[in-house]
Each structure stands twice: as C-alpha cells, then as structure tokens.
Amino acid sequence: MIEAVIFDLDGTLIHLPIDYDKLFQEINQITKTSNLHPLTEVVAKLDEETKKKVFEVWNKIEIEALTKMKVNNEGIAHYKKFLEKKKALVTMQGKPFVQAALNRLGLSFNFVITREDSLNRVEQLKIAAKKLEIQTRNILFIGNTNGDMRAAETVGCQFMRV
C-alpha cells in the first residue's frame, strides 16, 4: 500500500538544460582538478569551504537554466495522481533553484531534500522516509534513472520510472 510518494526533480518532473560544460569548467577552476566524474561523489569529498564555492557556482548555473526549464508531463501527471498523499522531493539541484522551480510550477511537498542535505540518493531517500514517518516499503519513489531505481531498491521503496 502506498502511503507516501517521493519524487525526483530533474528528468522526472522537469527537464533542466544545464550548461554542464560551463559548470565543469568553473568547478575545475575552483577545485584545481580535471576529473570531476561522478560529480556528486567528487563534490561530497571536498572540504566545506570549497564545497560552498562549488555550490554557489552550481546554483548560479541552475538559475540561468530556469528560463529554459521544461515540464515533464508524465511526471506531473503522477504528481497530480498522488496529490492527496504525503509527498517529498529529492534532488541533486540546489535550494535556490528548487524554490524558484516549485514556485513557478505551483508544486508543493511536505519535505524537500536537496544536495545541501546530501549528495547521495540513498541517503536522500532515507532522510525523506524518516521525515515522512512512513516505512519505506509503503513509499513509492518516482524517478527517471537506473541510479534512482537502485537507490529505491537499496532502501526498500517501491519504484516507478518516468
């Protein structure tokens, strides 16, 4: 039985055309490293001061992409389908972008977990489940990647791909 739904943001509810070349170039300058793959794992290992600088650049580039953001109709249809359920959002986007995007789309969630909370999808799902106060087997995670699917399996959530 589904008691709550957790949504991913980019690729699931929206499509965000981030200029990754620019992002990686600016992060290269900050970190003085050229191997930034996978980005979230590299950033997670940075000291707090460097991580803060990376997040500032990342936030700026995401906000620049906001005007080109497109709605994923399939994801929004699932959002509407589960409107009455408790909902959380997990995303690797930053808080400034997420607030702006949710306001623009008119979407609301009981809880929003961003990269500032964790750069690890499994951890994000665990945080969301704890805040929702629902056993993971009764949570549906709606995402768009194999990584999302594996994270759902790891924490014991049901999974739906869009």
DSSP file (Angstrom, degrees, kcal/mol; ACC not computed):
  #  RESIDUE AA STRUCTURE BP1 BP2  ACC     N-H-->O    O-->H-N    N-H-->O    O-->H-N    TCO  KAPPA ALPHA  PHI   PSI    X-CA   Y-CA   Z-CA
    1    1 A M              0   0    0      0, 0.0     2,-0.7     0, 0.0     0, 0.0   0.000 360.0 360.0 360.0 129.4    0.0    0.0    0.0
    2    2 A I        +     0   0    0      1,-0.2   137,-0.2   137,-0.1     3,-0.1  -0.732 360.0 163.2 -86.4 116.3    1.4    3.4   -1.0
    3    3 A E        +     0   0    0    135,-3.2    83,-1.0    -2,-0.7     2,-0.3   0.650  68.0  13.4-102.9 -22.4    1.2    5.8    1.9
    4    4 A A  E     -ab  86 139A   0    134,-1.4   136,-2.4    81,-0.2     2,-0.4  -0.985  63.7-143.2-152.1 157.3    3.6    8.4    0.6
    5    5 A V  E     -ab  87 140A   0     81,-2.5    83,-2.0    -2,-0.3     2,-0.5  -0.986   5.2-160.6-128.3 134.5    5.4    9.3   -2.7
    6    6 A I  E     -ab  88 141A   0    134,-3.0   136,-3.1    -2,-0.4     2,-0.4  -0.961  15.0-160.2-112.1 130.7    8.9   10.7   -3.1
    7    7 A F  E     -ab  89 142A   0     81,-2.7    83,-3.0    -2,-0.5     2,-0.2  -0.862  13.0-141.3-110.9 143.7    9.7   12.4   -6.4
    8    8 A D  E     -a   90   0A   0    134,-2.2     5,-0.2    -2,-0.4    83,-0.2  -0.590  18.6-149.3 -83.7 161.4   13.0   13.1   -8.1
    9    9 A L    >>> +     0   0    0     81,-0.6     4,-2.6    -2,-0.2     5,-1.9   0.861  69.4  55.4-100.3 -75.1   13.0   16.5   -9.8
   10   10 A D  B 345S+e   14   0B   0      1,-0.3     5,-0.2     2,-0.2    -1,-0.2  -0.463 123.0   9.8 -72.2 124.3   15.2   16.8  -13.0
   11   11 A G  T 345S+     0   0    0      3,-4.1    -1,-0.3    -2,-0.3     4,-0.1   0.122 131.6  55.4  95.8 -19.0   14.2   14.2  -15.6
   12   12 A T  T <45S+     0   0    0     -3,-1.5    63,-0.4     2,-0.2    -2,-0.2   0.808 126.0   7.8-109.8 -57.2   11.1   13.3  -13.6
   13   13 A L  T  <5S+     0   0    0     -4,-2.6    59,-2.5    -5,-0.2     2,-0.3   0.717 135.8  10.7 -97.4 -27.6    9.0   16.4  -13.0
   14   14 A I  E   < -eF  10  71B   0     -5,-1.9    -3,-4.1    57,-0.3     2,-0.5  -0.893  62.7-129.5-140.8 169.1   11.1   18.7  -15.2
   15   15 A H  E     - F   0  70B   0     55,-2.8    55,-2.4    -2,-0.3    -5,-0.1  -0.993  25.2-166.7-121.6 120.7   13.8   18.8  -17.8
   16   16 A L        -     0   0    0     -2,-0.5     2,-2.0    53,-0.2    53,-0.1  -0.922  13.0-149.9-114.1 111.0   16.5   21.3  -16.9
   17   17 A P        -     0   0    0      0, 0.0     2,-0.2     0, 0.0    51,-0.1  -0.493  25.3-176.6 -81.7  76.5   19.0   22.1  -19.7
   18   18 A I        -     0   0    0     -2,-2.0     2,-1.7     1,-0.1     3,-0.2  -0.493  33.0-122.3 -73.1 140.1   22.1   22.9  -17.5
   19   19 A D     >  +     0   0    0     42,-0.2     4,-2.3     1,-0.2     3,-0.1  -0.648  36.7 176.9 -81.3  85.7   25.2   24.1  -19.3
   20   20 A Y  H  > S+     0   0    0     -2,-1.7     4,-3.1     1,-0.2     5,-0.3   0.813  73.7  59.7 -66.7 -30.8   27.4   21.2  -18.0
   21   21 A D  H  > S+     0   0    0      2,-0.2     4,-2.2     1,-0.2    -1,-0.2   0.949 110.4  42.3 -60.4 -46.7   30.4   22.4  -20.0
   22   22 A K  H  > S+     0   0    0      2,-0.2     4,-2.5     1,-0.2     5,-0.2   0.911 114.5  51.8 -64.9 -43.0   30.3   25.7  -18.2
   23   23 A L  H  X S+     0   0    0     -4,-2.3     4,-2.5     1,-0.2     5,-0.2   0.948 112.5  44.1 -59.4 -50.4   29.6   24.0  -14.8
   24   24 A F  H  X S+     0   0    0     -4,-3.1     4,-2.6     1,-0.2    -1,-0.2   0.885 112.0  53.5 -65.3 -38.0   32.5   21.6  -15.1
   25   25 A Q  H  X S+     0   0    0     -4,-2.2     4,-1.7    -5,-0.3    -1,-0.2   0.935 112.3  44.0 -61.0 -46.0   34.8   24.4  -16.3
   26   26 A E  H  X S+     0   0    0     -4,-2.5     4,-1.6     1,-0.2    -2,-0.2   0.881 114.0  49.2 -69.3 -37.0   34.0   26.6  -13.3
   27   27 A I  H  X S+     0   0    0     -4,-2.5     4,-3.0    -5,-0.2     5,-0.3   0.877 107.0  56.9 -69.3 -36.0   34.3   23.7  -10.9
   28   28 A N  H  X>S+     0   0    0     -4,-2.6     4,-2.1     1,-0.2     5,-0.5   0.917 106.6  49.9 -56.5 -43.5   37.6   22.8  -12.4
   29   29 A Q  H  <5S+     0   0    0     -4,-1.7    -1,-0.2     1,-0.2    -2,-0.2   0.877 114.7  43.8 -64.5 -37.5   38.9   26.3  -11.6
   30   30 A I  H  <5S+     0   0    0     -4,-1.6    -2,-0.2     1,-0.2    -1,-0.2   0.926 123.7  33.5 -72.7 -45.6   37.7   26.0   -8.0
   31   31 A T  H  <5S-     0   0    0     -4,-3.0    -2,-0.2     2,-0.2    -3,-0.2   0.636  93.4-136.0 -89.6 -14.8   38.9   22.5   -7.3
   32   32 A K  T  <5 +     0   0    0     -4,-2.1     2,-0.4    -5,-0.3    -3,-0.2   0.834  69.2 112.8  59.6  33.0   42.0   22.6   -9.4
   33   33 A T      < -     0   0    0     -5,-0.5    -1,-0.2    -6,-0.3    -2,-0.2  -0.987  54.0-162.4-134.1 145.9   41.1   19.1  -10.6
   34   34 A S  S    S+     0   0    0     -2,-0.4     2,-1.1     1,-0.1    -6,-0.1   0.613  74.5  81.8-101.8 -14.5   40.0   17.9  -14.1
   35   35 A N        +     0   0    0      1,-0.1    -1,-0.1    -7,-0.1     0, 0.0  -0.757  45.9 152.6 -95.2  95.9   38.5   14.6  -13.1
   36   36 A L        +     0   0    0     -2,-1.1     6,-0.2    -3,-0.0     7,-0.2   0.054  23.3 147.8-110.9  23.9   35.0   15.5  -11.9
   37   37 A H        +     0   0    0      1,-0.3     2,-0.1     2,-0.1    -3,-0.0  -0.926  68.6  24.5-113.9 132.9   33.2   12.3  -12.6
   38   38 A P  S  > S-     0   0    0      0, 0.0     4,-2.2     0, 0.0     3,-0.4   0.560  86.4-161.3 -74.8 137.0   30.9   11.4  -10.9
   39   39 A L  H  > S+     0   0    0      1,-0.2     4,-2.9     2,-0.2     5,-0.3   0.875  84.4  51.7 -56.0 -47.4   30.4   15.0   -9.9
   40   40 A T  H  > S+     0   0    0      1,-0.2     4,-2.1     2,-0.2    -1,-0.2   0.884 111.5  47.8 -63.1 -36.7   28.3   14.3   -6.8
   41   41 A E  H  > S+     0   0    0     -3,-0.4     4,-0.9     2,-0.2    -1,-0.2   0.898 112.9  48.3 -69.9 -39.1   30.9   11.9   -5.4
   42   42 A V  H >< S+     0   0    0     -4,-2.2     3,-0.7     1,-0.2     4,-0.3   0.940 113.9  46.1 -64.5 -46.9   33.8   14.3   -6.1
   43   43 A V  H >< S+     0   0    0     -4,-2.9     3,-1.5     1,-0.2    -2,-0.2   0.877 105.5  60.5 -65.2 -37.8   31.9   17.3   -4.5
   44   44 A A  H 3< S+     0   0    0     -4,-2.1    -1,-0.2    -5,-0.3    -2,-0.2   0.794 103.4  52.2 -59.3 -28.3   30.9   15.2   -1.5
   45   45 A K  T << S+     0   0    0     -4,-0.9    -1,-0.3    -3,-0.7    -2,-0.2   0.509  88.7 105.3 -88.0  -5.2   34.6   14.7   -0.7
   46   46 A L  S <  S-     0   0    0     -3,-1.5     2,-0.0    -4,-0.3    -3,-0.0  -0.353  80.4-101.2 -74.7 154.9   35.5   18.4   -0.8
   47   47 A D     >  -     0   0    0      1,-0.1     4,-2.8    -2,-0.1     5,-0.2  -0.338  40.6-103.7 -67.8 160.8   36.2   20.4    2.3
   48   48 A E  H  > S+     0   0    0      1,-0.2     4,-2.2     2,-0.2     5,-0.1   0.851 118.4  51.6 -60.4 -38.9   33.3   22.6    3.4
   49   49 A E  H  > S+     0   0    0      2,-0.2     4,-1.6     1,-0.2    -1,-0.2   0.930 114.3  42.7 -65.7 -44.7   34.8   25.9    2.2
   50   50 A T  H  > S+     0   0    0      2,-0.2     4,-2.4     1,-0.2    -2,-0.2   0.908 112.5  53.9 -67.3 -41.9   35.5   24.5   -1.3
   51   51 A K  H  X S+     0   0    0     -4,-2.8     4,-2.8     1,-0.2    -2,-0.2   0.898 106.0  53.7 -58.7 -41.2   32.1   22.8   -1.4
   52   52 A K  H  X S+     0   0    0     -4,-2.2     4,-2.0    -5,-0.2    -1,-0.2   0.914 109.1  48.0 -60.8 -43.3   30.4   26.1   -0.6
   53   53 A K  H  X S+     0   0    0     -4,-1.6     4,-1.9     2,-0.2    -2,-0.2   0.904 111.9  49.8 -63.8 -41.8   32.1   27.7   -3.5
   54   54 A V  H  X S+     0   0    0     -4,-2.4     4,-2.9     1,-0.2    -2,-0.2   0.926 109.8  51.0 -62.6 -45.0   31.1   24.9   -5.8
   55   55 A F  H  X S+     0   0    0     -4,-2.8     4,-3.0     1,-0.2    -1,-0.2   0.874 107.0  54.4 -61.9 -37.2   27.5   25.1   -4.7
   56   56 A E  H  X S+     0   0    0     -4,-2.0     4,-2.0     2,-0.2    -1,-0.2   0.929 112.7  42.5 -61.9 -44.7   27.5   28.9   -5.4
   57   57 A V  H  X S+     0   0    0     -4,-1.9     4,-2.3     2,-0.2    -2,-0.2   0.927 115.0  50.0 -65.7 -45.9   28.6   28.3   -9.0
   58   58 A W  H  X S+     0   0    0     -4,-2.9     4,-2.2     1,-0.2    -2,-0.2   0.908 110.5  50.2 -60.2 -44.5   26.3   25.3   -9.4
   59   59 A N  H  X S+     0   0    0     -4,-3.0     4,-2.6     1,-0.2    -1,-0.2   0.917 109.4  51.6 -60.2 -44.1   23.3   27.4   -8.1
   60   60 A K  H  X S+     0   0    0     -4,-2.0     4,-2.0     1,-0.2    -2,-0.2   0.916 111.1  46.6 -60.4 -44.6   24.1   30.3  -10.5
   61   61 A I  H  X S+     0   0    0     -4,-2.3     4,-1.3     2,-0.2   -42,-0.2   0.870 112.1  50.8 -69.3 -36.7   24.2   28.0  -13.5
   62   62 A E  H  X S+     0   0    0     -4,-2.2     4,-0.8     2,-0.2     3,-0.2   0.921 109.3  50.2 -65.0 -43.1   21.0   26.3  -12.5
   63   63 A I  H >< S+     0   0    0     -4,-2.6     3,-0.8     1,-0.2     4,-0.5   0.885 107.1  55.3 -63.2 -37.7   19.2   29.6  -12.0
   64   64 A E  H >< S+     0   0    0     -4,-2.0     3,-0.5     1,-0.2    -1,-0.2   0.857 108.2  49.4 -60.6 -34.3   20.5   30.6  -15.5
   65   65 A A  H >< S+     0   0    0     -4,-1.3     3,-1.7    -3,-0.2     4,-0.4   0.607  86.4  90.1 -80.8 -12.4   18.8   27.4  -16.9
   66   66 A L  G X< S+     0   0    0     -4,-0.8     3,-1.3    -3,-0.8    -1,-0.2   0.850  81.1  56.5 -54.8 -38.7   15.5   28.2  -15.1
   67   67 A T  G <  S+     0   0    0     -3,-0.5    -1,-0.3    -4,-0.5    -2,-0.1   0.728 110.1  46.0 -68.2 -19.8   14.1   30.1  -18.1
   68   68 A K  G <  S+     0   0    0     -3,-1.7    -1,-0.3    -4,-0.2    -2,-0.2   0.357  83.7 129.1-101.9   3.8   14.7   27.1  -20.3
   69   69 A M    <   -     0   0    0     -3,-1.3     2,-0.4    -4,-0.4   -53,-0.2  -0.328  42.4-158.5 -61.6 137.9   13.1   24.6  -17.9
   70   70 A K  E     -F   15   0B   0    -55,-2.4   -55,-2.8    -2,-0.0     2,-0.3  -0.926  16.3-117.8-119.7 146.2   10.5   22.3  -19.5
   71   71 A V  E     -F   14   0B   0     -2,-0.4     2,-0.9   -57,-0.2   -57,-0.3  -0.599  15.7-137.5 -79.8 139.3    7.8   20.4  -17.7
   72   72 A N     >  -     0   0    0    -59,-2.5     4,-2.4    -2,-0.3     5,-0.2  -0.873  16.0-161.1 -94.8 103.9    7.8   16.6  -17.9
   73   73 A N  H  > S+     0   0    0     -2,-0.9     4,-2.2     1,-0.2    -1,-0.2   0.840  86.3  54.1 -59.6 -36.8    4.1   16.0  -18.5
   74   74 A E  H  > S+     0   0    0      2,-0.2     4,-1.7     1,-0.2    -1,-0.2   0.933 110.8  46.1 -64.0 -44.8    4.3   12.3  -17.4
   75   75 A G  H  > S+     0   0    0    -63,-0.4     4,-2.1     1,-0.2    -2,-0.2   0.909 112.3  50.4 -63.4 -42.4    5.9   13.2  -14.1
   76   76 A I  H  X S+     0   0    0     -4,-2.4     4,-2.5     1,-0.2    -1,-0.2   0.867 105.9  56.6 -65.2 -36.0    3.4   16.0  -13.5
   77   77 A A  H  X S+     0   0    0     -4,-2.2     4,-2.1    -5,-0.2    -1,-0.2   0.900 108.5  47.2 -61.2 -40.1    0.5   13.6  -14.2
   78   78 A H  H  X S+     0   0    0     -4,-1.7     4,-1.9     2,-0.2    -2,-0.2   0.883 108.8  54.8 -68.6 -37.6    1.9   11.3  -11.5
   79   79 A Y  H  < S+     0   0    0     -4,-2.1    -2,-0.2     1,-0.2    -1,-0.2   0.943 111.4  44.5 -57.7 -47.5    2.2   14.3   -9.1
   80   80 A K  H >< S+     0   0    0     -4,-2.5     3,-1.4     1,-0.2    -2,-0.2   0.877 109.1  56.9 -65.7 -37.5   -1.5   15.1   -9.7
   81   81 A K  H 3< S+     0   0    0     -4,-2.1     3,-0.3     1,-0.3    -1,-0.2   0.865 115.0  37.4 -61.0 -36.3   -2.4   11.4   -9.3
   82   82 A F  T >< S+     0   0    0     -4,-1.9     3,-1.7     1,-0.2    -1,-0.3   0.041  78.5 125.3-104.8  25.5   -0.9   11.3   -5.8
   83   83 A L  T <  S+     0   0    0     -3,-1.4    -1,-0.2     1,-0.3    -2,-0.1   0.828  73.4  50.4 -54.6 -37.0   -1.9   14.8   -4.8
   84   84 A E  T 3  S+     0   0    0     -3,-0.3    -1,-0.3    -4,-0.2     2,-0.1   0.569  95.8  89.3 -82.9  -8.5   -3.6   13.6   -1.6
   85   85 A K  S <  S-     0   0    0     -3,-1.7     2,-0.2     1,-0.1   -81,-0.2  -0.483  92.3 -95.2 -84.3 157.4   -0.6   11.5   -0.5
   86   86 A K  E     -a    4   0A   0    -83,-1.0   -81,-2.5    -2,-0.1     2,-0.4  -0.526  53.2-162.0 -64.7 139.6    2.2   12.8    1.7
   87   87 A K  E     -a    5   0A   0    -83,-0.2    23,-2.0    -2,-0.2    24,-1.2  -0.964  20.4-176.8-134.7 145.8    5.0   13.8   -0.7
   88   88 A A  E     -ac   6 111A   0    -83,-2.0   -81,-2.7    -2,-0.4     2,-0.4  -0.943  15.9-143.0-132.1 158.6    8.7   14.5   -0.6
   89   89 A L  E     -ac   7 112A   0     22,-2.1    24,-3.4    -2,-0.3     2,-0.4  -0.984  11.3-170.3-121.7 131.9   11.1   15.7   -3.2
   90   90 A V  E     +ac   8 113A   0    -83,-3.0   -81,-0.6    -2,-0.4     2,-0.3  -0.984  20.5 156.5-120.0 136.0   14.7   14.5   -3.5
   91   91 A T        -     0   0    0     22,-1.9    -2,-0.0    -2,-0.4   -83,-0.0  -0.998  50.3-138.5-157.4 151.4   17.0   16.3   -5.9
   92   92 A M  S    S+     0   0    0     -2,-0.3     2,-0.1    22,-0.2    22,-0.1   0.377  80.3 101.9 -90.3   2.0   20.6   17.0   -6.7
   93   93 A Q  S    S-     0   0    0      1,-0.1    22,-1.6     2,-0.0    23,-0.3  -0.435  79.4-104.3 -78.5 162.8   19.6   20.5   -7.5
   94   94 A G     >  -     0   0    0     20,-0.2     4,-2.6    21,-0.1     5,-0.2  -0.445  25.8-106.7 -89.1 162.1   20.3   23.3   -5.0
   95   95 A K  H  > S+     0   0    0      1,-0.2     4,-2.7     2,-0.2     5,-0.3   0.874 114.9  54.6 -55.6 -44.8   17.8   25.0   -2.7
   96   96 A P  H  > S+     0   0    0      0, 0.0     4,-1.8     0, 0.0    -1,-0.2   0.938 113.9  41.4 -59.3 -44.9   17.7   28.4   -4.6
   97   97 A F  H  > S+     0   0    0      2,-0.2     4,-3.1     1,-0.2     5,-0.2   0.938 113.8  52.5 -65.5 -45.8   16.8   26.6   -7.9
   98   98 A V  H  X S+     0   0    0     -4,-2.6     4,-2.9     1,-0.2     5,-0.3   0.915 109.5  48.8 -59.0 -45.4   14.3   24.2   -6.3
   99   99 A Q  H  X S+     0   0    0     -4,-2.7     4,-2.1     1,-0.2    -1,-0.2   0.929 114.6  45.6 -60.2 -44.9   12.4   27.0   -4.5
  100  100 A A  H  X S+     0   0    0     -4,-1.8     4,-2.3    -5,-0.3    -2,-0.2   0.920 114.7  47.3 -64.6 -44.1   12.2   29.0   -7.8
  101  101 A A  H  X S+     0   0    0     -4,-3.1     4,-2.4     2,-0.2     5,-0.2   0.926 112.3  48.5 -65.2 -45.6   11.2   26.0   -9.9
  102  102 A L  H  X>S+     0   0    0     -4,-2.9     5,-1.7    -5,-0.2     4,-1.6   0.897 112.4  49.3 -64.0 -39.2    8.5   24.8   -7.4
  103  103 A N  H  <5S+     0   0    0     -4,-2.1    -1,-0.2    -5,-0.3    -2,-0.2   0.926 112.0  48.3 -62.9 -44.3    7.0   28.3   -7.2
  104  104 A R  H  <5S+     0   0    0     -4,-2.3    -2,-0.2     1,-0.2    -1,-0.2   0.876 118.1  40.5 -63.5 -38.5    7.0   28.6  -11.0
  105  105 A L  H  <5S-     0   0    0     -4,-2.4    -1,-0.2    -5,-0.2    -2,-0.2   0.622 104.6-126.2 -86.8 -14.5    5.3   25.2  -11.3
  106  106 A G  T  <5 +     0   0    0     -4,-1.6     2,-0.3     1,-0.2    -3,-0.2   0.826  59.3 145.4  71.4  31.4    2.9   25.6   -8.4
  107  107 A L      < -     0   0    0     -5,-1.7     2,-0.3    -6,-0.2    -1,-0.2  -0.754  27.6-170.3-101.6 148.5    4.1   22.3   -6.8
  108  108 A S        -     0   0    0     -2,-0.3     2,-0.3    -3,-0.1     3,-0.1  -0.992   4.3-170.7-139.6 150.5    4.4   21.7   -3.1
  109  109 A F        -     0   0    0     -2,-0.3   -21,-0.2     1,-0.1     3,-0.1  -0.950  32.0-129.0-135.4 151.6    5.9   18.9   -1.0
  110  110 A N  S    S+     0   0    0    -23,-2.0     2,-0.3    -2,-0.3   -22,-0.2   0.876  99.9  12.5 -65.7 -36.4    5.8   18.1    2.7
  111  111 A F  E     -c   88   0A   0    -24,-1.2   -22,-2.1    -3,-0.1     2,-0.5  -0.998  64.0-159.1-144.1 144.5    9.6   17.8    2.6
  112  112 A V  E     -c   89   0A   0     -2,-0.3     2,-0.5   -24,-0.2   -22,-0.2  -0.989   6.8-169.0-126.6 123.1   12.3   18.8    0.1
  113  113 A I  E     +c   90   0A   0    -24,-3.4   -22,-1.9    -2,-0.5     2,-0.2  -0.958  15.8 176.0-114.0 119.2   15.7   17.2    0.3
  114  114 A T    >>  -     0   0    0     -2,-0.5     4,-1.7   -24,-0.2     3,-1.5  -0.496  50.0 -85.8-114.4-177.6   18.4   18.9   -1.9
  115  115 A R  T 34 S+     0   0    0    -22,-1.6   -21,-0.1     1,-0.3   -23,-0.1   0.775 123.7  66.6 -62.1 -25.0   22.1   18.4   -2.5
  116  116 A E  T 34 S+     0   0    0    -23,-0.3    -1,-0.3     1,-0.2     3,-0.1   0.804 105.0  44.0 -65.4 -26.6   22.7   20.6    0.5
  117  117 A D  T <4 S-     0   0    0     -3,-1.5     2,-0.3     1,-0.3    -2,-0.2   0.865 136.4 -21.1 -83.2 -40.3   21.2   17.8    2.7
  118  118 A S     <  -     0   0    0     -4,-1.7    -1,-0.3     1,-0.0    -2,-0.1  -0.927  38.9-149.9-167.7 144.7   23.1   15.0    0.9
  119  119 A L  S    S+     0   0    0     -2,-0.3     2,-0.5    -3,-0.1   -75,-0.1   0.137  81.4  86.2 -99.5  16.3   24.8   14.3   -2.4
  120  120 A N     >  -     0   0    0      1,-0.1     4,-2.5    -5,-0.1     5,-0.2  -0.978  68.0-150.6-122.9 122.7   23.9   10.6   -2.1
  121  121 A R  H  > S+     0   0    0     -2,-0.5     4,-2.6     1,-0.2     5,-0.2   0.880  98.1  53.1 -62.1 -40.4   20.5    9.5   -3.5
  122  122 A V  H  > S+     0   0    0      1,-0.2     4,-2.3     2,-0.2    -1,-0.2   0.944 111.8  46.2 -59.6 -46.6   20.2    6.6   -1.0
  123  123 A E  H  > S+     0   0    0      1,-0.2     4,-2.7     2,-0.2    -2,-0.2   0.897 110.1  54.1 -62.8 -39.9   20.8    9.0    1.9
  124  124 A Q  H  X S+     0   0    0     -4,-2.5     4,-2.6     1,-0.2    -1,-0.2   0.929 109.4  47.8 -59.5 -44.5   18.3   11.5    0.4
  125  125 A L  H  X S+     0   0    0     -4,-2.6     4,-2.7     2,-0.2    -1,-0.2   0.898 111.1  50.7 -64.0 -40.2   15.7    8.7    0.3
  126  126 A K  H  X S+     0   0    0     -4,-2.3     4,-2.2     2,-0.2    -2,-0.2   0.916 111.3  48.3 -63.2 -42.7   16.4    7.7    3.9
  127  127 A I  H  X S+     0   0    0     -4,-2.7     4,-2.4     2,-0.2    -2,-0.2   0.936 113.2  47.7 -61.7 -46.7   16.1   11.3    5.1
  128  128 A A  H  X S+     0   0    0     -4,-2.6     4,-2.6     1,-0.2    -2,-0.2   0.919 111.4  49.8 -62.4 -44.7   12.8   11.7    3.2
  129  129 A A  H  X>S+     0   0    0     -4,-2.7     5,-1.4     1,-0.2     4,-1.2   0.901 111.1  49.9 -61.9 -41.1   11.4    8.5    4.6
  130  130 A K  H  <5S+     0   0    0     -4,-2.2     3,-0.3    -5,-0.2    -1,-0.2   0.925 112.9  46.0 -63.8 -44.3   12.3    9.5    8.1
  131  131 A K  H  <5S+     0   0    0     -4,-2.4    -2,-0.2     1,-0.2    -1,-0.2   0.876 112.6  50.4 -66.5 -37.2   10.7   12.9    7.8
  132  132 A L  H  <5S-     0   0    0     -4,-2.6    -1,-0.2    -5,-0.2    -2,-0.2   0.723 100.4-140.6 -71.3 -20.7    7.6   11.4    6.2
  133  133 A E  T  <5 +     0   0    0     -4,-1.2     2,-0.4    -3,-0.3    -3,-0.2   0.894  57.8 128.6  58.5  43.2    7.4    8.9    9.1
  134  134 A I      < -     0   0    0     -5,-1.4    -1,-0.2     2,-0.0    -2,-0.1  -0.977  67.6-107.6-127.4 139.4    6.4    6.1    6.7
  135  135 A Q    >   -     0   0    0     -2,-0.4     3,-2.2     1,-0.1  -132,-0.2  -0.437  32.5-121.9 -64.2 140.0    8.0    2.7    6.4
  136  136 A T  G >  S+     0   0    0      1,-0.3     3,-2.0     2,-0.2    22,-0.5   0.809 109.2  64.6 -58.6 -32.4   10.0    2.5    3.2
  137  137 A R  G 3  S+     0   0    0      1,-0.3    -1,-0.3    20,-0.2    19,-0.1   0.721 103.0  50.7 -64.0 -17.7    8.0   -0.5    1.8
  138  138 A N  G <  S+     0   0    0     -3,-2.2  -135,-3.2  -136,-0.1  -134,-1.4   0.185  95.4  91.1-103.1  14.9    5.0    1.8    1.8
  139  139 A I  E <   -b    4   0A   0     -3,-2.0    19,-2.7    17,-0.2     2,-0.5  -0.928  62.3-151.7-113.1 134.5    6.7    4.6   -0.1
  140  140 A L  E     -bd   5 158A   0   -136,-2.4  -134,-3.0    -2,-0.4     2,-0.6  -0.921   8.8-158.3-101.8 125.0    6.7    4.9   -3.9
  141  141 A F  E     -bd   6 159A   0     17,-2.7    19,-2.3    -2,-0.5     2,-0.6  -0.923   3.7-160.5-103.6 123.2    9.8    6.7   -5.3
  142  142 A I  E     +bd   7 160A   0   -136,-3.1  -134,-2.2    -2,-0.6     2,-0.2  -0.916  30.3 140.5-106.5 116.0    9.2    8.1   -8.8
  143  143 A G  E     - d   0 161A   0     17,-2.0    19,-2.2    -2,-0.6  -132,-0.1  -0.715  48.0-131.7-141.0-171.2   12.5    8.8  -10.7
  144  144 A N  S    S+     0   0    0     17,-0.2     2,-0.3    -2,-0.2    17,-0.1   0.384  71.8  68.1-133.1   2.8   14.0    8.5  -14.1
  145  145 A T  S  > S-     0   0    0      1,-0.1     4,-2.0    17,-0.0     5,-0.1  -0.818  77.4-117.1-126.7 164.6   17.3    6.8  -13.9
  146  146 A N  H  > S+     0   0    0     -2,-0.3     4,-2.7     1,-0.2     5,-0.2   0.860 118.2  57.6 -62.7 -35.2   18.9    3.4  -13.2
  147  147 A G  H  > S+     0   0    0      2,-0.2     4,-2.3     1,-0.2    -1,-0.2   0.891 104.7  50.4 -62.2 -39.4   20.6    5.1  -10.2
  148  148 A D  H  > S+     0   0    0      2,-0.2     4,-2.4     1,-0.2    -1,-0.2   0.924 111.0  49.4 -62.1 -43.9   17.1    6.1   -8.9
  149  149 A M  H  X S+     0   0    0     -4,-2.0     4,-2.3     1,-0.2    -2,-0.2   0.923 111.7  47.7 -62.7 -45.0   15.9    2.5   -9.3
  150  150 A R  H  X S+     0   0    0     -4,-2.7     4,-2.4     1,-0.2    -1,-0.2   0.888 110.8  51.9 -64.1 -39.1   18.9    1.1   -7.4
  151  151 A A  H  X S+     0   0    0     -4,-2.3     4,-2.0     2,-0.2    -1,-0.2   0.917 109.3  49.8 -63.9 -42.7   18.6    3.7   -4.6
  152  152 A A  H  X>S+     0   0    0     -4,-2.4     5,-2.4     1,-0.2     4,-1.3   0.921 111.8  48.6 -61.0 -44.0   14.9    2.7   -4.2
  153  153 A E  H  <5S+     0   0    0     -4,-2.3    -2,-0.2     3,-0.2    -1,-0.2   0.901 108.8  54.6 -61.7 -41.2   15.8   -1.0   -4.1
  154  154 A T  H  <5S+     0   0    0     -4,-2.4    -1,-0.2     1,-0.2    -2,-0.2   0.896 116.1  35.9 -61.6 -42.1   18.6   -0.3   -1.5
  155  155 A V  H  <5S-     0   0    0     -4,-2.0    -1,-0.2    -5,-0.1    -2,-0.2   0.574 115.5-111.4 -91.2  -8.2   16.2    1.5    0.9
  156  156 A G  T  <5 +     0   0    0     -4,-1.3   -17,-0.2     1,-0.3    -3,-0.2   0.730  65.4 144.3  88.2  22.6   13.3   -0.8    0.2
  157  157 A C      < -     0   0    0     -5,-2.4    -1,-0.3    -6,-0.2   -17,-0.2  -0.566  54.6-110.7 -86.2 155.8   11.0    1.7   -1.6
  158  158 A Q  E     -d  140   0A   0    -19,-2.7   -17,-2.7   -22,-0.5     2,-0.4  -0.498  40.3-145.2 -72.6 157.7    8.7    0.8   -4.4
  159  159 A F  E     -d  141   0A   0    -19,-0.2     2,-0.4    -2,-0.2   -17,-0.2  -0.988  22.5-178.0-136.5 141.1    9.9    2.4   -7.7
  160  160 A M  E     -d  142   0A   0    -19,-2.3   -17,-2.0    -2,-0.4     2,-0.4  -0.998  17.5-147.6-132.9 131.4    8.3    3.8  -10.8
  161  161 A R  E      d  143   0A   0     -2,-0.4   -17,-0.2   -19,-0.2   -19,-0.1  -0.810 360.0 360.0 -99.9 137.2   10.2    5.2  -13.7
  162  162 A V              0   0    0    -19,-2.2   -18,-0.2    -2,-0.4    -1,-0.1   0.333 360.0 360.0-112.1 360.0    9.1    8.0  -15.9
